[in-house]
Amino acid sequence: MRFSKRLGSVAAVVGLTVAGTVAATGSAAAASYTGACGSGYGVIDSKYVGDGTAFLTYNSSTGYNCVVTVSDTQGTPMILDARLRLHRTDTVWKYNEYDRGTYSYYAGPVYLYAKGSCIDWGGSAASNYTRIDYGVHCG
């Protein structure tokens, strides 16, 4: 799937939606959750991360969280980043805790079993600034 979304193929856009309207100030349309984490995942948090939105989802039957970062400008390649890990105090992210690259639709999904634990999660879109929430959604 990683190859498909980099190329912006039809397979990568199945199920993608873009919601929102262009505000009077000329801002881009807001991104909406794509369903990229799969069935059983519901959005429990989101944050605007530049030119897109990072979505944190949870599957209560499996105990897994998932993060995707969706571009506001679907079909336009940009650097997107999605991050998820068990909470810890260092700032170094391991290779399997994030997905960063030039994508036309979304980064991720990044999965983590975190039942009974706190997580760090976030992302970025067309920005050098990555927004992260640390030690949240404990449970």
C-alpha positions in Angstrom: 0.0 0.0 0.0 2.9 2.4 0.7 3.9 2.2 -3.0 0.3 3.0 -4.1 -0.2 6.0 -2.0 3.1 7.6 -3.0 2.0 7.5 -6.6 -1.5 8.7 -5.8 -3.1 5.7 -7.5 -6.8 5.0 -7.6 -6.3 2.3 -5.0 -5.0 4.9 -2.5 -7.9 7.2 -2.9 -10.7 4.6 -2.4 -12.6 5.7 0.6 -10.9 9.1 0.9 -13.1 12.1 1.5 -12.4 15.8 1.9 -14.8 17.8 4.0 -15.1 21.5 4.6 -15.3 24.7 2.7 -12.9 27.4 1.7 -13.3 30.1 4.3 -13.6 33.8 3.3 -9.9 34.1 4.2 -9.0 31.6 1.5 -7.9 28.8 3.8 -7.8 25.3 2.4 -10.5 22.8 2.9 -10.3 20.8 6.1 -9.3 17.1 5.9 -11.5 14.4 7.2 -10.7 10.9 8.5 -10.1 8.5 5.6 -10.9 5.2 7.2 -7.3 4.2 6.4 -6.9 2.3 9.7 -9.5 -0.2 8.7 -12.8 -1.4 10.1 -13.5 -1.2 13.8 -11.4 2.0 14.3 -13.2 5.1 15.5 -11.7 8.6 15.8 -10.9 9.5 19.4 -8.8 12.7 18.8 -7.6 14.9 16.0 -5.3 17.9 15.6 -4.6 20.3 12.8 -0.9 19.9 11.8 -0.2 22.5 9.1 -1.7 21.7 5.8 -3.6 18.6 7.1 -5.0 16.9 10.1 -3.7 14.0 12.2 -6.3 11.5 13.4 -5.9 9.2 16.4 -8.3 6.2 16.2 -8.9 3.3 18.6 -10.3 -0.2 18.1 -11.9 -1.2 21.4 -12.2 -4.9 20.4 -8.4 -5.2 19.8 -6.9 -2.6 22.1 -5.0 -1.0 19.2 -4.6 2.7 18.4 -3.9 3.9 14.9 -2.7 7.3 13.6 -3.0 8.8 10.1 -2.3 12.3 8.9 -4.5 13.4 6.0 -3.6 16.2 3.6 -5.9 19.2 3.1 -5.0 19.2 -0.6 -5.8 15.7 -1.7 -3.8 14.7 -4.8 -1.0 17.2 -4.3 2.3 15.6 -3.1 3.6 17.0 0.2 5.6 15.8 3.2 3.3 14.1 5.6 4.1 12.5 9.0 2.1 10.3 11.3 3.5 9.2 14.8 2.4 6.9 17.5 4.3 5.2 20.4 4.0 4.2 24.1 4.6 7.2 26.3 8.2 7.8 27.2 10.4 10.8 28.1 12.9 10.8 25.3 12.4 12.6 22.0 13.8 9.9 19.7 11.2 8.1 17.6 12.1 4.6 16.4 11.6 3.7 12.7 8.4 1.6 13.4 6.7 4.4 15.4 6.2 6.8 12.5 5.6 7.1 8.8 7.1 10.2 7.1 7.4 10.8 3.4 6.0 12.6 0.4 2.4 11.5 -0.1 -0.5 12.8 -2.1 -3.2 11.7 0.4 -2.1 10.5 3.8 0.7 9.2 6.0 0.2 6.1 8.0 -1.5 4.1 9.2 0.8 3.6 12.2 -0.5 1.0 14.7 0.2 0.3 18.4 -1.3 -2.0 21.0 -1.6 0.4 24.0 -4.4 -1.0 26.2 -3.8 0.2 29.8 -0.9 2.5 28.7 -0.4 6.2 27.9 0.6 7.2 24.4 2.5 9.9 22.5 1.0 10.8 19.1 0.8 13.4 16.4 2.0 14.4 12.9 2.8 17.1 10.5 1.7 18.2 7.0 3.9 20.4 4.7 5.7 21.7 7.8 8.9 21.3 9.7 6.9 21.5 12.9 5.5 18.2 14.2 2.7 18.5 16.7 2.8 15.8 19.4 0.7 15.1 22.5 2.7 13.3 25.1 1.4 11.0 27.8 -2.3 11.1 26.8 -5.2 8.8 26.2 -4.2 6.5 29.1 -6.4 3.5 29.7 
